[in-house]
Amino acid sequence: MVLEYYRGTPPTTLEMANALRVMAMAEAAAGELDSAMTHWREARTLYHDAGIADGVLEADRHVALLSTAA
């Protein structure tokens, strides 16, 4: 629901990245690995655009882990 709200009312880049991060974590926990990877990749791009190196590194780690699990 948060993602749809943010897509309709422009959030900051960091707000959107954080929303995608939470969604990706929930999807991974639910076994929805493809969706989780998609959202981690989108979050990574936004963290990069916002200059948040820790976010980029976290997204890279999660994508790598999910890639081996898929």
WOLIN-V367175 format. One record per run of one state. SS is the DSSP state (H for helix, E for strand, C for the rest). FROM is the first residue (numbers start at 1). LEN is the number of residues. If there is no record, write none. Layout:
SS|FROM|LEN  SS|FROM|LEN
This chain:
C|1|1  H|2|7  C|9|4  H|13|17  C|30|3  H|33|18  C|51|2  H|53|17  C|70|1
